[in-house]
């Protein structure tokens, strides 16, 4: 079985602005599957026109976009961001 990060994530970048914000770019061919996996584990707070979804997972704030981008807010560092993504994307 391959690593969920390798399977679903194209790249992870530190966002401009507040420290602890990361932008996750999903692989184009796996976007829908990855978003479904993540949403099945999160508590959805708000959906805006089916384009943007605000959710939380274990106190972590996520903003998911149907374009295959995810904004993680308030993680300590890249290692913690990767750990959360592993949990969210695992089988």
N, C-alpha and C positions, 0 to 999 in steps of 0.2 A: 504494500500500500504506500502510495506517495505522500509526501508531506502536504497538508492542506494549504500551506502558504505557497508552495511551488505550484500547486494545482489551480488555485483561484486568484492569487495576487500577482499583478504585474510589477508593481513597485509601491514603496512606502516612502513618503516625503514629509519632512518637518514643515509645518505650515508657518507662514509669516504671522506676525502678531504675537499672541499669547504663547508663552512657553507651555509645552505639554499638549499641543494640538498637532495632530498628524493627519495627512491626507493619504488615503489608501486608494490605489487605482487597481481595479479588478481586471483580470484577463477578459478580453472581449468575448471570447467564445464560452466563457463560464459565468458571465455576469448574472444572468437570471437565476441559475442554480445557487450561486453564492449568496445573492440577496435573499432568496427563499430560506436558505439554511440559517442565515443571520437573524432574519425576522422571526423564525420559529423559536428562537431562544430569547428574544428581546421582548420588552414591554413597550408597545407602540404608544406614544403620547399624542402624536399629531401627524396627519397626512395632509399634504398640500397638493391638490390637483393631481394626485397620483404620480407626481414628479419627484417630490421630496418627502421623506419620512423621518420624523424625529422619534428616537427611541432611546431606551436605557437598558443597560445590562450590568448588573452588579455595581451600580452607582456610576458607571461610565456612560457619558452622554455620546450618542452617535447621531449623525445626520447622514442618511442614505439617499443617494440620488439614482434614479433609474438609468442614468448615463454611465453607471458603473464606478462612481466615486463615493467614498465614504469619508466623513470627517469624524475623527475620534477626538474628543475634547477631555482634557484633564488627566492624561496619562503622564507618569513620571518621566519616561524615556522610551526610546525605540524598542528596547527589550520588553518592557511592559506592554507596549502596543502590539508587538508580535505575539506575546503570550495570550492576550485577549483575543486576537484574531484566530489563533490556534484553537482556543476553546469554542469560539463562535462557528468556525468552519469545519470542525472535526465531525466524524460520523456519529 
